[in-house]
Amino acid sequence: MKAILISALVTLFCISTAYPQKSYKINFQMVSPSLADTATVYITGNMPQLGNWNPAKVAMKYIGNHTWTKTIKLPHPYNYLEYKYTLGSWDREATDNKAQPLQNFGLKVTQDTTVRNEIQHWLKKESHTFKGGVTGKTEIHKAVSGGNLLKRDLIVWLPPGYESGTKQYPVLYMHDGQNIFDPSTSSFGTDWQIDETADSLIRIGAIEPVIIVGINNTPDRSEEYTPGKKGSAYMDFVVNTVKPFIDQTYRTKKEREHTFTGGSSAGGIMSFMLAWEYPAIFSKAICMSPAFKIQHIDFVKDVRSYQGEKKRLYFYIDNGGLELEERLQPGIDEMLIALEEKGYVEGKDFIWIKDATAKHNEAAWAKRMPVALKAILPPKN
């Protein structure tokens, strides 16, 4: 299934106030002959008007003839709207005839639009095939708060040998913590498999052993992970709440040389921003499919406008080549040029990898994770 991480990147398209105040109406019509007329159907998607992927927030209205409808308004054109239908949870979403969840429906909005989808099958809880499980030792810290941000959990993955020694470890702070370790907590049942990948690479000596901290996202993800007031508050939360807590609780190497951050999509630009804005705290960043410059989001200009000394940073940057990845490419190209303009050398200060056949989802990021970890955590001689 397509990643929910698409949701946060594209959700941020709709919060810009830079567009002319012309609104567009989208009328969704969902036809399902297999449902009873009394069924409650929900539509969910990558924007607040569609519940930001909450499967039980935006109910549709039954209008007869096996048809449910919902009309929303958008304040401006929408480049890549994505949505799904559910019966109130991800255990009851629309599927194909093999009980596999359907791919996200997509729609480019440039005018008032009516879209009609027919759904024949719905997932039932007993046919849910996603299995949980994490490789290695993890610890969860519940409802961590900071400033005016929503509380969230932290999940900490400990490397092989941690519990039996006194060694200190570098730390990788990852965004979208729900999605990186466990398919049972991941938004659509596909995780990054960073636990399996890190465990395997550590055991064969391919990377330095590392503690990985998953910082869960919240319904405010889009604003927290991108430039703006909440983005700044989130960075402050990571630097002044999460990192001190981790350093106090675990045997960490606290110095910037051993402190890294990583994420994808909106989490990819946030990883870049954290390193760029806090180079005294972070030394390296994993930026997968980052939203550097798209619609109203533009962190390229921040890099270009910087006039100080070259920051001692290393970036792993990658992206795919299909669908939403194509729309991210121009911003990534501009950021690579901006880095070179500031004296950063490809192969020395940053690495860029493109998988032209990859889409924008967790499976693609999981596939590229071994290369990313090897780039930022080369084994110590």
C-alpha positions in Angstrom: 0.0 0.0 0.0 1.2 3.5 -0.6 2.8 5.1 2.3 0.9 7.4 4.7 4.1 9.5 4.6 2.8 10.7 1.3 0.0 12.2 3.4 2.1 14.7 5.3 4.1 15.9 2.4 1.0 16.6 0.3 -1.1 17.9 3.2 1.4 20.7 3.5 0.4 21.9 0.0 -3.0 23.0 1.3 -1.9 25.3 4.1 -0.3 27.9 2.0 -2.0 31.3 2.0 -0.1 32.6 -1.0 -2.8 31.5 -3.6 -5.6 33.7 -4.8 -8.7 33.2 -2.7 -10.6 31.2 -5.3 -12.1 28.0 -3.9 -12.7 24.7 -5.7 -15.4 22.2 -4.9 -14.7 18.5 -5.1 -17.7 16.1 -4.8 -16.7 12.6 -4.0 -19.2 9.8 -4.8 -18.5 6.3 -3.7 -20.6 3.4 -5.0 -20.6 0.1 -3.2 -23.3 -2.4 -4.0 -22.0 -4.9 -1.4 -22.7 -2.5 1.5 -25.9 -2.2 3.4 -27.7 1.1 3.1 -27.2 1.7 6.8 -23.3 1.4 6.6 -21.3 4.4 7.6 -18.6 5.1 5.1 -15.6 7.4 5.6 -13.3 9.2 3.2 -9.8 10.0 4.3 -6.8 11.6 2.6 -3.8 13.9 2.6 -5.4 17.1 3.8 -7.3 18.5 6.8 -10.6 18.5 4.9 -10.2 14.7 4.5 -9.1 14.1 8.0 -5.3 13.9 7.4 -5.6 10.1 7.0 -7.7 9.6 10.1 -9.9 6.6 8.9 -12.9 7.6 11.0 -13.1 11.4 10.9 -14.9 12.4 7.7 -18.1 10.6 7.2 -19.9 10.5 3.9 -23.7 10.9 3.4 -25.8 8.1 1.9 -28.0 9.4 -1.0 -29.5 6.1 -2.2 -28.7 3.7 -4.9 -25.7 2.3 -3.1 -24.0 5.7 -3.2 -22.3 7.8 -0.5 -21.1 11.3 -1.1 -19.0 14.0 0.4 -18.2 17.5 -0.9 -15.2 19.5 0.3 -13.8 22.9 -0.6 -10.2 23.7 -1.4 -8.8 27.3 -1.2 -6.5 26.8 -4.2 -5.4 24.3 -6.9 -4.1 21.0 -5.5 -1.4 19.2 -7.3 -1.7 15.8 -5.9 -4.7 15.0 -3.8 -4.8 11.4 -2.5 -7.6 9.6 -0.7 -9.1 6.3 0.4 -12.4 4.9 1.7 -13.0 3.0 5.0 -15.8 1.8 7.2 -14.2 3.5 10.2 -10.8 1.9 10.6 -7.8 0.6 8.7 -9.1 -2.9 9.5 -12.1 -2.1 7.3 -10.7 -0.2 4.3 -11.5 -0.8 0.7 -9.7 -3.7 -1.0 -9.4 -5.5 -4.3 -10.8 -9.0 -4.9 -7.9 -10.6 -3.2 -8.4 -8.7 0.1 -5.4 -6.5 -0.6 -5.9 -2.8 0.3 -6.4 -0.6 -2.7 -3.7 1.9 -3.8 -4.5 5.5 -2.9 -6.9 7.2 -5.3 -5.3 10.3 -6.9 -6.7 13.5 -8.2 -5.2 16.7 -9.6 -7.5 19.6 -8.8 -7.6 22.6 -11.1 -11.4 23.2 -11.2 -14.6 22.2 -9.6 -14.7 18.4 -9.9 -16.9 15.4 -9.3 -15.2 12.1 -8.9 -16.9 8.7 -8.7 -15.3 5.5 -7.4 -16.8 2.0 -7.2 -15.8 -0.2 -4.4 -16.7 -3.9 -4.4 -14.7 -5.3 -1.4 -13.9 -4.3 2.1 -11.2 -5.6 4.4 -12.4 -7.5 7.4 -10.3 -7.6 10.6 -9.8 -11.4 10.5 -8.2 -11.1 7.0 -5.7 -8.5 8.2 -2.3 -9.8 7.2 0.0 -7.3 8.8 2.2 -8.9 11.5 4.0 -7.0 14.2 7.4 -7.6 15.6 10.7 -5.8 16.1 14.2 -7.3 15.7 16.2 -6.5 18.7 15.5 -4.7 22.0 13.3 -1.7 22.1 12.0 0.5 24.9 9.0 2.9 24.7 8.6 6.2 26.5 5.0 7.3 26.6 3.5 10.8 26.1 6.7 12.8 26.0 5.8 16.5 25.9 7.6 19.7 24.9 6.4 23.2 24.7 3.0 23.6 23.1 3.4 20.6 20.9 1.2 17.5 21.2 2.5 14.7 23.3 4.0 11.7 21.6 5.8 8.4 22.3 9.4 7.7 21.7 10.6 4.2 20.8 14.3 3.5 21.4 16.1 0.7 19.6 19.2 -0.6 21.3 22.0 -2.3 19.3 23.2 -5.8 19.8 25.4 -6.0 22.9 24.0 -2.9 24.6 22.6 -4.7 27.6 25.8 -6.7 28.4 28.4 -3.9 28.3 29.3 -0.4 29.3 30.1 1.0 25.8 28.7 4.3 24.7 26.9 4.6 21.3 26.1 7.2 18.7 22.5 8.1 18.3 20.3 8.4 15.2 17.1 10.4 15.8 14.4 9.4 13.3 11.1 11.1 12.6 7.8 9.2 12.0 8.7 6.7 14.7 5.6 4.6 14.2 6.7 3.7 10.7 10.3 2.7 11.1 10.4 -0.4 13.2 7.2 -2.3 13.4 4.6 -3.0 10.7 1.9 -3.4 13.3 2.3 0.3 14.3 3.1 1.6 10.9 0.4 3.6 9.2 -0.4 1.0 6.5 1.3 -2.1 7.7 4.7 -1.5 6.0 7.6 -0.3 8.0 11.1 0.9 7.2 12.7 -2.3 8.6 15.4 -0.2 10.0 15.7 -2.6 13.0 16.4 -5.6 10.8 18.7 -3.6 8.6 20.7 -2.1 11.4 20.9 -5.3 13.3 22.2 -7.2 10.3 24.8 -4.5 9.3 26.0 -4.2 12.9 26.5 -7.9 13.3 28.6 -8.2 10.1 30.6 -5.1 11.0 29.3 -3.0 8.1 28.3 -0.1 10.2 29.1 1.3 13.7 26.7 0.1 16.4 24.1 2.8 17.0 21.1 3.6 19.2 18.1 4.6 17.0 15.4 6.8 18.5 12.0 6.9 16.8 10.1 10.1 17.5 6.4 9.5 16.8 4.5 11.9 14.6 1.2 13.6 15.6 -1.8 14.9 13.7 0.3 18.2 13.4 3.0 16.4 11.4 2.7 18.5 8.3 3.3 21.7 10.2 5.8 20.2 12.6 8.1 18.8 9.9 8.3 21.9 7.6 9.5 25.5 7.9 7.3 27.6 10.1 6.4 28.3 13.7 5.5 24.7 14.6 8.6 23.4 12.6 10.8 25.6 14.8 9.0 24.4 17.9 9.5 20.8 16.8 13.2 21.3 16.3 13.4 22.9 19.8 11.6 19.8 21.2 14.1 17.4 19.6 17.1 19.4 20.7 16.1 20.5 24.1 13.7 17.8 25.3 14.3 14.5 23.4 18.1 14.6 23.1 18.7 15.5 26.8 16.3 12.8 27.9 18.0 10.1 25.7 21.5 11.2 26.9 20.4 10.9 30.5 18.7 7.6 30.0 21.1 5.7 27.8 24.8 5.3 27.3 25.2 7.7 24.4 28.1 9.6 22.8 26.7 13.0 23.3 29.0 15.0 20.9 27.8 16.3 17.6 30.1 14.0 15.8 28.0 11.1 17.1 24.5 12.6 16.7 22.5 12.2 13.5 19.0 12.6 12.3 16.9 11.0 9.5 13.5 10.9 7.9 11.6 10.9 4.6 9.3 13.2 2.7 8.4 16.0 5.1 10.6 14.2 7.6 13.4 14.4 5.1 13.3 18.2 5.0 13.0 18.2 8.8 16.2 16.1 9.0 18.0 18.6 6.8 16.6 21.6 8.8 17.7 20.1 12.1 21.2 19.6 11.0 21.3 23.0 9.2 19.9 25.0 12.1 21.6 23.0 14.8 25.1 22.1 13.5 26.4 22.2 17.0 24.1 19.3 17.9 23.9 17.2 14.7 26.7 16.3 12.2 24.9 14.2 9.7 21.4 13.8 8.2 19.5 11.2 6.2 17.1 13.0 3.9 15.0 10.5 1.9 12.7 11.8 -0.7 12.9 15.3 0.9 10.4 18.1 0.2 13.1 20.8 -0.1 11.1 23.0 -2.4 7.6 22.3 -3.6 4.5 24.6 -3.7 4.9 27.0 -0.7 7.7 25.1 0.9 11.2 26.3 0.2 14.2 25.6 2.3 16.6 26.1 -0.7 16.4 29.8 -0.2 17.5 29.4 3.4 20.6 27.6 2.3 21.3 30.1 -0.4 20.8 33.1 1.8 23.2 31.8 4.5 26.4 33.9 4.6 28.4 32.4 7.4 31.2 29.9 7.5 30.6 26.5 5.9 28.9 24.3 8.3 30.6 21.0 9.1 27.7 18.8 8.0 27.2 15.6 5.9 24.0 14.8 4.1 22.7 11.6 2.6 20.0 12.6 0.1 18.0 10.3 -2.1 14.8 10.1 -4.1 12.8 7.9 -6.4 11.5 8.7 -9.9 7.8 7.9 -10.1 4.6 9.8 -9.2 5.1 12.2 -6.3 8.9 11.6 -6.5 8.9 13.4 -9.9 7.3 16.4 -8.3 10.0 16.5 -5.7 12.9 16.3 -8.2 13.2 20.0 -9.1 13.5 21.0 -5.4 16.1 18.3 -4.8 18.0 19.4 -7.9 18.0 23.0 -6.6 19.2 22.0 -3.2 22.1 20.0 -4.6 23.1 23.1 -6.6 22.7 25.3 -3.5 24.9 23.0 -1.5 27.6 23.1 -4.1 27.4 26.9 -4.2 28.1 26.9 -0.5 31.2 24.8 -1.0 29.8 21.4 -0.3 31.4 18.7 -2.4 29.5 15.6 -3.6 31.1 12.5 -2.4 32.7 14.3 0.5 30.1 16.5 2.1 27.0 14.9 0.7 25.8 12.0 -1.3 22.8 11.9 -3.7 21.2 8.6 -4.9 18.3 8.2 -7.2 16.3 5.1 -7.8 14.4 6.0 -11.0 11.9 3.1 -10.5 11.0 3.9 -6.9 7.7 5.4 -5.6 7.1 7.5 -2.5 6.6 4.9 0.2 8.1 3.0 3.1 9.0 0.0 1.0 11.2 2.2 -1.2 12.8 3.8 1.8 13.5 0.5 3.5 15.2 -0.7 0.3 17.6 2.3 0.4 18.2 2.2 4.1 21.3 0.0 4.0 23.1 2.5 1.8 22.0 5.4 4.0 23.2 3.7 7.2 26.5 2.8 5.7 26.9 6.4 4.5 26.5 8.0 7.9 27.8 5.2 10.1 30.9 3.7 8.5 32.5 1.1 10.7 35.3 2.2 13.1 38.7 0.7 12.3 
